[in-house]
Amino acid sequence: DGGIIAFITSSGTMDKKSEDVRRYISERAEFLGAIRLPNRTFKGVAGTEVTSDIIFLKKRDRLLKLDEDWVKLDEDEKGLIYNKYFVDNPQMVIGTMEEIPSRFGTSLACIENKDISLEEGLKKAIKNIQGRYEEAQINDDLGEETIPADDSVKNYSFALVDNEIYFRENSIMQKISLNEKDKDKVKEYLRLNESLRKVITYQREDYSDEEIKKEQENLNKFYDDFNSKHGRLNSKTNKKLFREDANFSLISTLEKLDKEGNFIGKSDIFNKRTIKKAAIIDHTDRAIDALVLSISQKGKINFDYMEELTGKSRDKLIEELKGEIFLNLDSFEPNDINPFKSAKELGDFSRPYVSADEY
């Protein structure tokens, strides 16, 4: 616990109107500070001008819901609206925030200050980041209560290992001390989750009505067993136990509730097909559509897949997606002699790319 992370991201992470992403981060990590970089910082690498931020975080030992200023937007003295942290701490902006022309009218950008180099600006700003490095004390007893995380277990969720209850948090799973009643409750909750996921998979992959009905019967049985022993999933007692489990938001929908939160019946998934098989798209003429499909189907920018969808070459796709995808800075090797040359200059389109949101 308490590990420090620093990462580079586009200014959208800090400046988007929606606070959802920032609140999600705030619950799981303490915000130590951020540095805003000029929009030309990665032009040689990415081939476009994008304002970027270096964000510094410290991992929390538990989820906390706080109303922190850095998740909000504010207006500066020029009437520009962006993240409140940078409005309140202009010394953390290496340049000046200005409104510039863009494809969609105007947008905000951090414009470099010719009087100060990027290196000098970083050295000054980094001194304002909160926190300090300390040697962590090792708890010799902790090893007996933790095990390496199982990739098949969803992060921030319960798991059953050798008949013991564990809770996964990032790279480790912590053994949870529960009384026998709650231990039995978590076991049946996990069985219910597995059954629900199976019904969803069967519907999504278009299994036969008979196969789906059989799994729905199992789901009904497991739910009724849980309810008879432990009460409704959405009861105060059960919500208190399961609220930090990442699966609970889905499992809790097995019960229909009225506006006051009272149980009014089981959800339709117990006896109906609620999910249709996704239509398979095998062609599109637009590079942007191919990008969306690649992210949703492959989980990343997969040029081989995008070439099959469009019939276009990789260099053509890269050209049409300018401003939508960027070279992955983490992919460069220390001995790369041309790290800031564009793919077109090198005649090399093999380097990995990430989407604008990831960048």
C-alpha angles and dihedrals in degrees: 000000000000096000117162123232130185122186140169119235138160116273089253090083090063099029107042114120090231111080094198098104094043092048090049089054092043092056091055105032140033112241109233098177144286140235121216115216127207115265092245095057095102099024092115091053105034097033093229140069113259127164108232137189134210106216123197120203139173118211116243121225090226140010114280129184107213133164099229126177095227092067090060134077125232140181121254127213091274092054094253117142120218140122114334092224091063093041089055094039108040089163087073091062111086095209134001130299111240140165112245136178116271140171090273099043111277136351138182120260139172106240117205121249109233090206094065130045122231090244093053092046092051093050091054096044096046090061089066095057110111123236137046137231116261132176106251120233113237118228106213091198094055095076092066091055099045136060132184112278118265109230090217090063115084114240114262094019141112123261136183115230121172089341092304127113117241133178119215118223113173111298098359139052116219121211109240121218109222136160116250094260094054091041090056089045093055091048092055090043089056091048089051091050092051091049093048092050089051093053090049092049093048091051094044092049092046100243117180121281090248093054093046092047091053091053091046089054089054090048091051091050094049092047093049090048091051093046095049092052104032109017130238119343091235096051115124092249094051095042089054091054098043104031094101093048110104091219096056095084088063099037092050089062089070084086125064112221133190124230090277092053096254120146113255102167149310120299122257094254089079092069110005141061102255099167127060123209109262114250113247113235113201102169141037132160095210122084092209091056090049089052092052091048092048092052094046098042103032101025092233144042102293109181094187089058092044091050090053091050096049106023087230127130121251095250090051091051091049090050093050092046096053107145092020099069132033137191112269104247091200090064097068119106120227090241094051103131095196106038095146100046118105123249090247092054091051096040085229118124096165099095116109121257134202131205123260090256092054092044 
